[in-house]
Amino acid sequence: MGISKHELHGEFPQYSGLIDELKARDTKFQVQLQQYSDLDQEIEGLELRDSPIGDDKLHRMKQKRAQLKDDLYQVLAQQSERSE
């Protein structure tokens, strides 16, 4: 199975500038982004090392990452609409 990168700038290149802006001025966004990045790195590390972890736990970690990405996307989409 291939390992894919899930860095937020790569996931939403259309919001790259907005990600940087919110990261600098919005504490809640910054915290969520850090949680997302930390979890993404942990998942990637486990996959690269083929670490012994239960499929259930890895699946839950990936679900949490997807939820965080969803939450971050909602903020980005709302902020983008406001600036139009």
C-alpha positions as CSV (number, residue, x, y, z in Angstrom):
1,M,0.0,0.0,0.0
2,G,1.3,3.4,-0.9
3,I,1.9,6.2,1.7
4,S,0.3,9.5,0.7
5,K,1.0,12.9,2.2
6,H,-1.9,14.7,3.7
7,E,-0.3,18.1,4.4
8,L,-3.1,20.7,4.4
9,H,-1.5,23.0,1.8
10,G,-1.3,20.0,-0.5
11,E,-4.9,19.0,0.2
12,F,-6.3,22.4,-0.4
13,P,-3.9,24.3,-2.6
14,Q,-6.6,26.9,-3.5
15,Y,-6.6,28.0,0.2
16,S,-2.8,28.0,0.7
17,G,-2.6,31.7,1.5
18,L,-5.7,31.6,3.7
19,I,-4.2,28.6,5.6
20,D,-1.1,30.7,6.4
21,E,-3.2,33.8,7.3
22,L,-5.5,31.8,9.7
23,K,-2.5,30.0,11.2
24,A,-1.0,33.3,12.1
25,R,-4.1,35.0,13.5
26,D,-6.7,32.4,14.6
27,T,-5.8,30.5,17.7
28,K,-8.5,27.8,17.3
29,F,-7.5,27.2,13.7
30,Q,-3.9,27.0,14.7
31,V,-4.7,24.4,17.4
32,Q,-6.8,22.3,15.0
33,L,-4.1,22.5,12.3
34,Q,-1.4,21.4,14.8
35,Q,-3.6,18.4,15.9
36,Y,-4.2,17.5,12.2
37,S,-0.5,17.8,11.4
38,D,0.6,15.8,14.4
39,L,-1.9,13.0,13.7
40,D,-0.9,12.9,10.1
41,Q,2.7,12.6,10.9
42,E,2.0,9.9,13.4
43,I,-0.1,7.9,10.9
44,E,2.6,8.4,8.2
45,G,5.3,7.2,10.6
46,L,3.4,4.1,11.5
47,E,2.7,3.3,7.9
48,L,6.4,3.8,6.8
49,R,7.7,1.7,9.6
50,D,5.0,-0.9,9.2
51,S,4.6,-0.7,13.0
52,P,2.6,-3.3,14.7
53,I,-0.7,-1.5,15.3
54,G,-4.2,-2.9,15.1
55,D,-6.2,-2.1,12.0
56,D,-8.9,-0.9,14.2
57,K,-6.7,1.7,15.9
58,L,-5.2,2.9,12.6
59,H,-8.7,3.2,11.2
60,R,-9.8,5.3,14.1
61,M,-6.7,7.5,13.7
62,K,-7.5,8.0,10.0
63,Q,-11.1,8.8,10.8
64,K,-10.0,11.4,13.4
65,R,-7.6,12.9,10.8
66,A,-10.5,13.0,8.2
67,Q,-12.7,14.8,10.8
68,L,-10.1,17.4,11.6
69,K,-9.5,18.0,7.9
70,D,-13.3,18.4,7.4
71,D,-13.4,20.9,10.3
72,L,-10.5,22.8,8.9
73,Y,-12.0,22.8,5.4
74,Q,-15.3,24.3,6.8
75,V,-13.4,27.2,8.4
76,L,-11.4,27.8,5.2
77,A,-14.6,27.7,3.0
78,Q,-16.4,30.1,5.4
79,Q,-13.5,32.5,5.6
80,S,-13.1,32.4,1.8
81,E,-16.8,33.3,1.3
82,R,-16.6,36.2,3.7
83,S,-13.6,37.7,1.8
84,E,-15.3,37.5,-1.6
